[in-house]
Amino acid sequence: MMVVVAAALGVHAPAHAQGAAPAAAPAAPAAGAVDAAAARKLYLTRSCIACHGKDGKKAIQDYPELAGQRADYMVAQVEDILSGKRVGGPDASGNPRAKGMRGALIAPDGARRVTADEVKLISSWLASLEPVKPAAAPTPPAPDKLAAAEKMYVEKCEACHGPKGAAPQEGFPLIAGQKKAYIVAQMTDIKSKARANGQSEAMLPFVAELSDADIDLLATYISAQDPTSK
């Protein structure tokens, strides 16, 4: 997932077997709960905007949209990338997906260019922003394919990511409306074990059952869901 959502994705998490789903996690902080001006300045000066776009929207390539993402999830993923726990499969350049971000935030001598408190501030600000509404698919799936994708999502993802990927449990990412390319990349990385941080180990048995066609269909369904709908 990621995704880098992030990512930005894990992007998809296992159903909680036969038991009841855990209680929903607390909502993201309200916009007034963070110093938006300070957070936005850090977002610019720490180079986040280069890949994730203005205000965490319109990310380039297969980087994740971050606006509206859970703050706790973003903090955990950034820390895992900086520590080397989250690596990922090769991107378009042939390097591990996390290498660029880690290179921007870790100096050659190993010193961090962003503090833990700065990561928390940026994440809280991004979480307070309205998520990106999904664009209409150029070629919507046929009704039978859409029904199959929804069934697959309910069976494998809904318990942790919530209905239509818009109400994740604590520690899991918002995935509704996330970029399809990012969702595909994260599920593929978890399946291949290129990504092994966070909830990846728990997700692996479920993702391992998916074919490339299943992953593509599931990602099409998730990316079409509106994270702003109530």
N, C-alpha and C positions, 0 to 999 in steps of 0.2 A: 501496500500500500501503500507512510509515508505516508503527504504526503511528503517532501518532502516532503509530501506531503506531501508532506508531507508529509513528502513528503510526507514531506512533508509529510506522505503514509503512510506504521502498519496501516493497511487499508481495509482490513477485513478480518474479523475475528470469529472464533468458533462459538457455536451455540452452547449454552451451559447445560448440555446433556438433557436429562429428564427433569431437573430441578427447576425451581422458579428462578426467573431472571433477577439479578441483583437490583437493588434500588437505584434509581437514576441519580447521577452525580449532581452536585450543585451547579447552578448555571454559571456561565462565564461572567466575569465582573462587569458592572455597568460602566459606561463610557466615562462617567465622572469619577470613578474610583481610581483612576491612574492619571499621572501627569502626561497628558497626550503630547504636549509640545516637546517635552524632554524625550519621550519615547520615540516620537517621529524623528527627532534629530539623531538619536542613536541608530535608528533604523537606516538612516541615510549614511551616517559616518562609518558604520560598521559594515557597509557594503551589502546589506540585505536586499536593498532595492534593485541591485544589479541583476539578480536572478528571479526575485519574487515579485518585482513590479511595484508601482506606487501603491502605498497602503496595503501591501500584501495581495494585490489583485493583478491580473494579467501577467502571471509568471511566464518566463521564457521557456522554450523547449519542453522537457517533461518535468520541470520543477513544479512543486505544488503551490496552489493558491493558499494563502495563510490567513486572510481576513476571516474572522469568525471562528477560527480553529480553537480548540480547547487550550487554555494557557498551560495547564499541567502537562498535557501531551507535548506541546512545543518545547517546554523547558526540558523535559526528559530526553527528547530527541536531539536537541542541540548539545546537551551534556554528553550524550552517548556518541555523537559524531566527534566532538572535541576530544573525548577520551579514547576514541578508536574502537568503541564497542559496536557502532553502526558503520558499516562500510558500504555494502551494496555491490551489485553487478556493474559491468562496464557501461559508461554513458557513450554518447556519440564520439567522444575523443578517445575512447578505449580505456579510460581511467575509471577507477571505482567511483560510483556516483557521489559519495561523500567527500572525495578528495578535494574538490574545488572549494567547498565551504570550509573544510578544515584548514586548507592552505591560507584562506583569507583571514581566518580568525586565530591562527596559531603562528607566531613568529618563528623564523628559522632556528632561534635558540630554544624553542619550546615554550616560550612565555605566551600566555593568553592575551589576545588583543580585545577581549570582551570579558567583563567580570560576570560572576554568577548573578549579582543583583541587576546588572544591565540586561542579561538574558531574561530575567523574570519581568522586568519593566517592559521590555519590548513585547514579550509574549502576552502580558496582560493587556497591553494596548491593542495588539492585533486581535485578541479574543473579543474585545469590545466593539470591533467594527462589524458592519453588516457583511455577511458572506456574499460571494459572487453568485448571481443567478445563472443557471446553466443556459447556454445557447442551444437553440433547436438543432437537433442532429440533421446533417445534410440528407441522410437516408435513414429514417426511423426504422427500427426492427419490425418485422412482420408480427401481427398479433400473437401468433403461436410462439414465436421466439421471445417476445416480451413476457408472455405468461410463464414460459420456462425459466427466464431470467429472474422473475419475481419469486417464483417458487424456490429456486436455488438460493436466492438471497435470504429468504425467510428461514430456510433450513440451516444455512451455514453462517450467516452474518448477523441476523437481526438481534439476537440475544445480547450481543455486546455493543453493536453500533446503533441499535434502536431502529424503529420503523423507518424504512426508506433511507437509512444511513444518517438521519438527522438528529438523533437523540442518543449519543454514545454514553456508555457507562464510564465511570472514572478510570482514567488511564488509557482510554481508547480514543481514536480520533474521529472527528466529524468527517464523514466521507461523501455525504450527499452533495452532488454538484461538483465534486473534485474532478480535475482534468483526467480524461480517460487514459491518456498516455502514462500519467503518473500512477494511476491505479494498476494498470497492466504491469508496469515496471516493478512495483512493490510486491504484487502477488507472485510475479515471476521470480523475483529475488528471494522471497521467502521459500518458494517451492524448491529452488536450487540451493538453498541454504547460504546464499551470498549475503543475505540479511538475516542476522540471528539475534538481534537485540530485542529488548522489551518483551512483547507478547508473541514474538515470532515462533518460539518453540511450541507454544500452545496452539498456534494457528497451523503449524506445519502439517499435521495429519489431515486437516480439512482441505488445505490448499493442494496437498500432494495428490488428492483424488481428482483434481480438475485438469482437463485437457487445455491446450492452448486456446481452442475454440470456446471452451467454457469460460476461461478467464476473460477473453475478449467480450463475450456476451454479457457476463456479469458486470464488467467495467462499463460497458455501454449503458446498462440499466442504472448503475449507481451514479454515473456522471450526469444522467438526465434528470435526477431528482432535485427538487428545489429545496435548498437548505433554509430558505427564508419562510417557507410555508408553515403554517401552524395547524 
